């Protein structure tokens, strides 16, 4: 709306069922509600692999991916861990020495990203002590209250508490320094050969005409070239990841195959 591309937009957060409720809602209503898209992310692939939800992206019509939001590992400002290497040294002595929390269940994305990062240090990431919270806000509160020692979350959420002076970001999972926040160390910059991007993308109901999907793609391609979009992107530490329908579908299939291998290796699925 700020860019002038649309004069009317609304958003409804439909939680429940590990994202399954929102998918079912979109499938059931189809195009009867007019222009309606669902925003989703990497967990739509992860949850389908773990069998947590009865639906996946295969049941919808992918429109386009928009951004990549990288993972971040956050500690309280008074934490004895000053660097990611400090935390890894502690885990080398005892893999369960650090309580690492996330705003999602065991085996879901926050847990997976933390295990992946620890795995990159030649440790058994599947054995970390992960504490699941019901939502990101509760996980952040757990960190700040001292209930847990480290938070595994998205960079945009990590920036919110780090910029308040209450916490510090030890590492991010971006493959290279983030232009808006070049001071944040990446795992790769510290010698850990791993990275992870949580994309955000748009999905339409399965009966949406191809012509309508093409219209959505044109609209969002235009949006991502505006100054209004750039301000929101940089404020949240996102990276542009615009991939129109065909490329987005190919990315989803590739990620599904990669995650299946990784999650099997880490013992999250069998």
Secondary structure, 3 states (H helix, E strand, C coil): CCCCCCCCCCCCCCCCHHHHHHHHHHHHHHHHHCCCCEEEECHHHHHHHHCCCCCCHHHCEEEEEEEEEEEEEEEECCCCCCCHHHHHHHHHHCCCCCEEEECCCCCCHHHHHHHHHHHCCCCCHHHCEEEECCCHHHHHHHHHHCCCCEEEEEHHHHHHHHCCCCEEEEEECCCCCECCECCCCECHHHCCCCCCEEEEEEEECCCCCHHHHHHHHHHHHHHCCCHHHHHHHHHHCCEEEEEEHHHHHHHHHHHHHHHHHHHHHCCCCC
